[in-house]
Amino acid sequence: MGDRVEREGTGAVVLDGQMVDEATFKNFANTVATVRAIAGRHPAQTDERYDTDLLDRARAVDLTAA
């Protein structure tokens, strides 16, 4: 997917070309980390609970620039 996070220096970040406030991003990043952790330990649970496209996005999004 190639999704990237970029800081703007304004207390906001750009995610997929959309500017979001930092608190919203932190919530998103924590949710992604939680989904990845659950998927790593219980893949059947995540496959059952999460939409395939959303799960693929959680796996693909690059949070390293955050």
N, C-alpha and C positions, 0 to 999 in steps of 0.2 A: 504494500500500500504506500509506503513512503511518507506517512504522516509525520510531521515534525512540529515541535514546539519552539517558538522563538520569543525571547524576552524583548519588550519594546522600551524599557526604561521608564515606564509610566505607572508601574504597579499593575500592569496588565500584561498578558501574554497573547500571542497569536497561535491559534490551534486550527489547523486546516484552513488557514486564511481568514479565520474569524477571531476578532479581538474579544477576550474574556477577562474579567477581573481576576486577580491572583487568588482570591479565596475560592472562587468557583473552580479555578484550575486545580488548586490543591485538593479540593473535594474529588474532582475527576481523577486526579493522579492516585489518590488513596483508593478509590473504587477500582481502578485498573489494577493496582497492586494486589488488592484483595482477590479480585477475580483470577488473576494469574496464580496466586498462591493456592487457591482452592482448586483450580484446574490442574496444578502440578501434583496435588495430593489425591484428588477425587475427580478425575476427568469425567466420569459418568454423571456425576452430580451437575457439573457445569453444562454438559451437553444437554441434560434434561431441563435445566432451569433457564438457560440463556438462549436467546435467539442466535442462530448460527452467524449471521452477519455481525452482530454486536460482539460476539465472542471472538470472531476473527479480527475485528478492529482492536479489541483490548489486547490481543496478542501482538498486533502489528504496530501499534502507535509507539513512536519513539519519544520517551520522556526524558532522555538524557540531557537535553538542553535546558531542562527546568532547573 
